């Protein structure tokens, strides 16, 4: 939806959950020397200012990434994510927060490639400015539901696709499940990372059922949960299709740490297989 702007939510607990998984997946794929292609179906603007009026209006980063910024003794998976944040920020303060395209770009090797899709004019302009001159990265002004199937499979055989819609309309839970299945039929050996919110209405359950019934063979689910509330998001969910070997163990350790660090005794992390192991 063109009304959605992530600047208001950058660095919140859902970003932390999603981006730690993203960084870990890219690092796992880069354990092999063969090139990879990162595809971002809902790219956003690239980098966000946590001191902006929009970010300060919600203050969501205070309960998210800011709780990790000054923390020592981080698990290896979490530390890999925080290291990228430190490279992006000078001094001791955290002001610049990388969205998924910037996190991926920080890890891409010379022979890796990225395909980014964004429709919002302001976000698209910022995205293009962020990666101007970077020949590894192709940016498309396309709707993900049309653009993703059209652009897959890329010339590079290995890769990761991130699907991260706003879920501003009820049908998006069903639509995004269908898009993932369509993309998987075109590029079956890629890893897919799909984020979804946990809201009181529980619409994510239909998305998960569609994933379970999809016929895809390896589907991992991770949910970072806080005490349910009457309104608003109480958790963050991830579906990972074709995760690397033993990635479930790695994400379980990171998720347990996040649940305690972001919510104390009130938080929990749950991880299981919707299909496969």
N, C-alpha and C positions, 0 to 999 in steps of 0.2 A: 504494500500500500504506500502511495506517495506521501501520505500524511505522517508516516512514522519517521522519526529522527533519533538515531541511537545515542546522540550526544547526551541526552537526558539520563541514559542508563549505563553509560560506559564505565567499565570497571566494577560493576555490581557483582554479587555472588554468582549469578548465572554466567557472566562473562568469565569469571575466574574458573569455574567448573569446566566450561566449554573450551576455553583457551589452553588450560593445562592439558586436557586430552588432545587437543589439536597439535600442540608442540610435541607431545610424547609420540603421537602417531607419525608425525613427519620425521622425527629422529629415528624411530624404529625402521621406517622405510629407507632411510639413508644409511642404514647399516650395510646395505648392498651398494656397490659402486654404480650400478645402472641408473640412468636418469629417471626422474619422476616428474609428473605434472600435477600441480595443485590447482583445483577448480573451486572457485568460490561463487556460489549461485546468488548470494545476497551480500555483496561485498561491503557496502557502507562507504565511509569516507577515508578509511585508512588509519588515521591517527586522531585522537580526541584530546582536547584540553580539559583536564579535570578542574581547572580554576575558572572555567567559563561560567557565565550566568546560568546556562542550561544545566550543567553538571552540578553546580552548587544549589540549584533550586530543589533538586531531589536528594542530593547528598548520598546517593546509593553507593558510590565508591567507598565511602567511609566504612560501610559494613561489608565491603568486599575486598578489593585489592589492597586497600590501605592497611588492613589487618595482617597482611603478609609482608608489607614493605620493610618494616623495621624488625622483622622476626628472624632470629638465627636458627640454626639447626633444622633446616628445612629438608624434607625428604628429597631424594635426588630428582624425582619427576617434577616436583613443585619448584625446586631450585633452578631447573633448566628454564622454566617459564619466567621466574623472577629475574634471572640473569639477563634476559632480553630487555626487560623493563629498565634495568639499571644501565644497560648500554644506550638506551634511548633518552635517558634523563641525566643531566649533569648535576653535580653536587649531591646533597643528601635528600633533596625533595623529590616527590613524585608529582609531576604535573602532566607529562605527555603519556597517554595510554594508547598502546597499539591495538587496533582492531585486528581481526583475523588476517586480512591481507598483509598488514605490516609485520605481524608475527611470522607468517609464512615467508615473506620476503627476507626477513632476517636470517632464515635458515637455508634458503635456496642456494644450491651450488651453481657454478657457472653453466653446467649442462642441464640443470633443472629448468622447468618452465611453469608459468602460472597463467591461468585464464580467470579473469574477474568480470562479474556481471553486476551492473547497478543501473537503476532507472531514475532515481531521484536526482533532479538537475543539480542541486547544491552539493549533494554527496558525490555525484559523479565528477563535478569540477574539482573538488578536493582530492578525490581519488587519483585523478589524472595528474594533478600537481604533485602529489606525494611520490608517484613513480615515474615522473617524466624522465625519459632517456634510459630507462631500465629495459633493455632488450629481452630480458627473461620474461617480461610480464606483458600480456595482452589484455586490454580493457575494452569491454563491450557494453554499449548502452542497449541492453536487452532485458526483457522480462524472463525470469528464470524458467517459467513453464514452457516458453517457446524456445529460449536460447539453449538451455542445458541439453535437451535431446538433439538439437541441431549441431552442437559443438562436440558431441561425444560420438565415437571415442577420439581422443586427440592422437597425434602422431606418436607421442611417447606412450609406451605400453603400460607402464606402472604409474600409480598415482592415488590421490586422495581427493574426494569431493566433499565439500562442506555445504550443508543445507541448513539455513538459519533464518527462516521467515519471521515476520512480526506477529503472526497469528492474531491480527486485528479483526479478521472476519472468521466466523465460526467454521466455514467450509474449508479453511486452510489446513486443518488437521487431516481431513480426508484428501485434499488436493496434494499436499506435500508427500503423503504416503504413496499416492499414485505416481508422482514425479520420481520419487526414489526408485520405485519398481521399474519405471520406464527407462531411467538412466542405467539401472543395473542390467537390463536386457541389452543395452548397447555397449556397455563397458563392464563386463561381468567380473573381471579380476581386480577392479579398483576397490579401495577402502572407502566406505561412505560414513560420514559423521553427521548425524541429524540431531539438532537441538529442539527441545520442546519445553514449554513452561508447565509447572504444576500449579493449577488454579482450582479454587473450590468447586467449580462446575464439573471438573473431571473429564473434560473433553479429550484429554490425551489418551484415555483408555481405548477409545476407538482407533486412534492412530496405532497404538501398540498391538491391538488385535489384528489390524491389517498387516502389520509387520510379521506377526506370528504366523498368519495364514498365507503369507506371500510365496512360500516355497523356496525362499533364499535359505541357504544351508547354515550360515554362521552369523548370528545376530546377537550382540551383547547389549544389555541395558544397564545404565548407571543412573541412579537418582540421588541427588543431594537434597535432603528434606529437612524442613524446619517445622515447628508446630503450626498446624493449619490455622488459617485466619479467615474471618468472614469475607474479606475482600482482599484482592491482590495476590501476587505470586508468593507461594509458600515453599517453592522448591524448583529445582532445575533438573531436567532429564536429558539423557543422551542415548541415542541408538547408534551402535557401531556395527556396520556390516563388513564382514571379512576382516576382523581385527587381526593384527599380527600375533604370532605364537606367544603365549603367556602375557599378552597385554592385559587380560582380565586381572591378573595378580598385581601388575604395576598400577592399574587404575584403582584397584581396591585399596592399596596402601595410601595412595594420594587422596582418595575420597574420604577415608577415615580421618586423615589429618585435617582436611578441610572442614569436615563436619564439626570437629572439636574446636578448631581455631576460629571459625566464623560464627558458631552458635553455642559453643560449650556443651553442657550436658543436654541441651534441648535439640541438638542436631544429630542427624544420622545419615549414613551413606549406605545405600543398598545396591548390590550388583548381582545380576543373574543373566542366564542365557534365555532369550526368547526362542532361539532355534540353534541347534548344534550342540556343542560340548556341554 
